[in-house]
Each structure stands twice: as structure tokens, then as C-alpha cells.
């Protein structure tokens, strides 16, 4: 009886089932998005678009717009990461 239980517990299907259960039951802790994070990222995105429209309206260069949008995206990611801690 014990041999059957040992053999049954070591089957490939049982191992796969355990792996699938562990993926479904364990909660990853490296990234959790809460509503405040989404709100901050959305506000930063809206401000970024407003700035780019204002700068584009006055005929500024594409390089300046690219720099501003890159800085805005990096700032939004940093703020979201700091709030998560």
C-alpha cells in the first residue's frame, strides 16, 4: 500500500498539477497595482500630453518633445514605485 502511494505521488501528472496549483495560489509580491497607482500614472500621462500639445503648438523641436515625454514617463514610473513601498 505504501509503495503505491509513493509511486502515485511521484507521477508526472501529479507534479504538473502541483506546479499549476502553486502558480494559481501564490500571489506575486513584486508588483501590485492599487487604484492610487493607476490614478497617479493617469494624471502624469494627462499632464504629459498637455505639455506636449502646448509645446507643439508653439513650433518647438521634436527633440525637446521627446525629452519631455521621456522625463514624464520616467517620473511617473518612479512616483508609482515609491508609492508602492
ABEGO torsion letter per residue (X at the ends): XAAAAAAAAABAAAAAAAAAAAAAABBBAABBBBAAAAAAAAAAAAAAAAAAAAAAAAGBBAAAAAAAAAAAAAAAAAAAAAAAX
